[in-house]
């Protein structure tokens, strides 16, 4: 049961992601959360650093798609600014959002990674969908009230998994 919450990779942030490592794992597609993964919660302020990272991923041959539980209008704005497709309106960890992202990318689960900052949505949904699950630390403290409560449980699970050496923070 715990394996559904255990990421395959745990990193500080998206900029620490080793794209060559993903290539060695035969990953071609990346489904990526937006809030507190790519941008602060509810923000649409995209800086050059993020645009450069997205462009680097594309140059390295990766297909990208945002998957988010946030509102479609905001997600569409961010996706357009980044030049990548997006899925919204389906609630992670339900498989439907991940399946729609796979359909958009045209990739199979075994060749797709999912990146997010939450164990109970991003990692659980990715694992249930057969994807390579990558957990990042949240980039901000501001978030939806319900998420703040869930973070307490996530913290306990993370500490347990670290104590049992099931995960460790890769600091490339």
LINJOPE-V281984 format. One record per backbone hydrogen bond with DSSP energy under -1.0 kcal/mol. NH is the residue of the N-H (numbers start at 1). CO is the residue of the C=O. E is the energy in kcal/mol with one decimal. If there is no record, write none. Layout:
nh: {NH | NH}
co: {CO | CO}
e: {E | E}
This chain:
nh: {4 | 5 | 8 | 9 | 11 | 16 | 17 | 19 | 22 | 23 | 24 | 25 | 26 | 27 | 28 | 29 | 30 | 31 | 32 | 33 | 36 | 37 | 38 | 39 | 43 | 46 | 51 | 52 | 53 | 54 | 55 | 56 | 57 | 58 | 59 | 60 | 61 | 62 | 63 | 65 | 66 | 67 | 68 | 75 | 76 | 77 | 78 | 79 | 80 | 81 | 82 | 83 | 84 | 87 | 94 | 99 | 100 | 101 | 102 | 103 | 104 | 105 | 106 | 107 | 111 | 112 | 113 | 114 | 115 | 116 | 123 | 124 | 125 | 126 | 127 | 128 | 129 | 130 | 131 | 132 | 134 | 135 | 136 | 139 | 148 | 149 | 150 | 151 | 152 | 154 | 155 | 156 | 157 | 158 | 159 | 160 | 161 | 162 | 163 | 164 | 165 | 166 | 167 | 170}
co: {1 | 2 | 133 | 133 | 135 | 13 | 14 | 17 | 18 | 19 | 20 | 21 | 23 | 22 | 111 | 111 | 63 | 113 | 65 | 115 | 39 | 34 | 34 | 34 | 40 | 44 | 47 | 48 | 49 | 50 | 51 | 52 | 53 | 54 | 55 | 56 | 58 | 57 | 28 | 30 | 85 | 32 | 87 | 71 | 72 | 73 | 74 | 75 | 76 | 77 | 78 | 79 | 79 | 66 | 91 | 95 | 96 | 97 | 98 | 99 | 100 | 101 | 102 | 102 | 108 | 109 | 29 | 132 | 31 | 134 | 118 | 119 | 121 | 122 | 123 | 124 | 125 | 127 | 126 | 112 | 114 | 9 | 116 | 36 | 144 | 145 | 146 | 147 | 149 | 150 | 151 | 152 | 153 | 154 | 155 | 156 | 157 | 158 | 159 | 160 | 162 | 161 | 161 | 10}
e: {-1.5 | -1.9 | -2.1 | -1.6 | -2.7 | -1.7 | -1.6 | -1.0 | -1.6 | -2.1 | -2.3 | -1.2 | -2.0 | -2.5 | -3.2 | -2.1 | -3.0 | -3.1 | -2.7 | -2.7 | -3.4 | -1.5 | -1.6 | -2.7 | -2.1 | -1.1 | -2.0 | -3.0 | -2.0 | -2.6 | -2.6 | -2.4 | -2.4 | -2.2 | -2.8 | -2.1 | -1.8 | -2.6 | -2.5 | -2.0 | -2.5 | -2.0 | -2.3 | -2.2 | -2.6 | -1.8 | -2.3 | -2.9 | -2.5 | -2.1 | -2.0 | -1.3 | -2.1 | -2.7 | -2.1 | -3.0 | -2.5 | -2.0 | -2.5 | -2.5 | -2.3 | -2.3 | -2.5 | -1.3 | -1.6 | -1.7 | -2.8 | -2.6 | -2.7 | -2.2 | -2.0 | -2.2 | -1.9 | -2.0 | -2.9 | -2.5 | -1.3 | -1.3 | -2.8 | -2.3 | -3.1 | -2.9 | -2.3 | -1.1 | -1.6 | -1.4 | -2.0 | -2.2 | -1.1 | -2.4 | -2.6 | -1.5 | -2.3 | -3.0 | -2.3 | -2.2 | -2.8 | -2.6 | -2.6 | -2.1 | -1.4 | -3.1 | -1.0 | -3.3}
